[in-house]
Amino acid sequence: YEHYTEYSKCLENTLTELVGEDVSGSISVEHSNDGSGIGAALLAASHSHYLDA
């Protein structure tokens, strides 16, 4: 993501198509040095939320 500017543009365009311009305007997608670790934590947190329901 960090070195591929075309991917960044494609991701932003696809996000807009999926959720609309109003919602996509409030979403920020940025590079993170520990993206996989953060992603894994978010996935685990969301999964545990559904187990409680």
Residue frames relative to the residue before (quaternion, step in Angstrom):
aa qw qx qy qz dx dy dz
Y 1.0000 0.0000 0.0000 0.0000 0.00 0.00 0.00
E 0.6607 0.5485 -0.3068 0.4105 3.56 0.90 -0.95
H 0.7945 0.3303 -0.1523 0.4863 3.59 0.92 -0.88
Y 0.6905 0.4460 -0.2728 0.4998 3.60 1.24 -0.05
T 0.2143 -0.8236 0.5141 0.1074 3.57 0.06 1.30
E 0.6142 0.5457 -0.3608 0.4414 3.61 1.04 -0.60
Y 0.6207 0.5301 -0.3436 0.4645 3.60 1.04 -0.69
S 0.6253 0.5468 -0.3269 0.4507 3.55 1.00 -0.83
K 0.6713 0.4878 -0.2882 0.4779 3.58 0.92 -0.93
C 0.6464 0.5207 -0.3097 0.4638 3.58 0.98 -0.87
L 0.6456 0.5217 -0.3122 0.4622 3.58 0.97 -0.85
E 0.6669 0.4957 -0.2986 0.4694 3.58 0.91 -0.89
N 0.6556 0.5059 -0.3110 0.4665 3.61 0.97 -0.83
T 0.6620 0.5010 -0.3028 0.4679 3.57 0.96 -0.86
L 0.6216 0.5389 -0.3326 0.4611 3.57 1.02 -0.78
T 0.6506 0.5105 -0.3058 0.4718 3.57 0.98 -0.86
E 0.6460 0.5151 -0.3173 0.4655 3.59 0.99 -0.80
L 0.6983 0.4957 -0.2745 0.4375 3.58 0.96 -0.85
V 0.8313 0.2267 -0.0884 0.4997 3.58 0.80 -0.97
G 0.5419 -0.6265 0.3987 0.3935 3.59 1.25 -0.16
E 0.6465 -0.5636 0.3628 0.3643 3.55 -1.23 0.52
D 0.6256 0.5596 -0.3496 0.4162 3.60 0.98 -0.78
V 0.7180 0.4262 -0.2445 0.4929 3.57 0.87 -0.95
S 0.6734 0.5138 -0.3169 0.4267 3.60 0.84 -0.91
G 0.5875 0.5860 -0.3664 0.4210 3.59 1.16 -0.48
S 0.7128 0.4257 -0.2547 0.4958 3.58 1.17 -0.47
I 0.6167 0.5209 -0.3438 0.4798 3.60 1.31 0.12
S 0.1229 -0.7860 0.6039 0.0490 3.55 -0.91 0.96
V 0.1068 -0.7746 0.6218 0.0430 3.58 -0.79 1.07
E 0.0813 0.8116 -0.5674 0.1128 3.56 -0.58 1.18
H 0.5820 -0.5735 0.4547 0.3544 3.54 -1.29 0.45
S 0.0631 -0.7744 0.6290 0.0248 3.54 -1.08 0.80
N 0.4986 -0.6770 0.4517 0.2986 3.58 -0.90 0.87
D 0.7699 0.2394 -0.1478 0.5729 3.60 1.12 -0.56
G 0.0627 0.8643 -0.4952 0.0612 3.54 0.95 0.91
S 0.6758 0.4929 -0.3205 0.4446 3.59 0.89 -0.82
G 0.6451 0.5169 -0.3219 0.4617 3.58 1.02 -0.71
I 0.6564 0.4908 -0.3016 0.4871 3.56 0.99 -0.84
G 0.6455 0.5249 -0.3184 0.4543 3.58 0.96 -0.84
A 0.6496 0.5096 -0.3135 0.4691 3.56 0.98 -0.83
A 0.6489 0.5119 -0.3177 0.4647 3.59 0.99 -0.78
L 0.6552 0.5035 -0.3133 0.4680 3.59 0.96 -0.83
L 0.6463 0.5144 -0.3170 0.4660 3.57 0.99 -0.82
A 0.6582 0.5001 -0.3100 0.4697 3.59 0.92 -0.87
A 0.6565 0.5091 -0.3142 0.4595 3.58 0.96 -0.83
S 0.6772 0.4785 -0.3071 0.4670 3.59 0.90 -0.83
H 0.6326 0.5260 -0.3356 0.4588 3.59 1.04 -0.70
S 0.6684 0.4902 -0.3111 0.4650 3.59 0.91 -0.86
H 0.5839 0.5711 -0.3660 0.4461 3.61 1.13 -0.56
Y 0.6929 0.4709 -0.2775 0.4703 3.58 0.94 -0.86
L 0.6076 0.5509 -0.3614 0.4435 3.59 1.10 -0.53
D 0.6579 0.5181 -0.3015 0.4559 3.58 1.12 -0.69
A 0.6310 0.5879 -0.3306 0.3833 3.59 1.12 -0.59
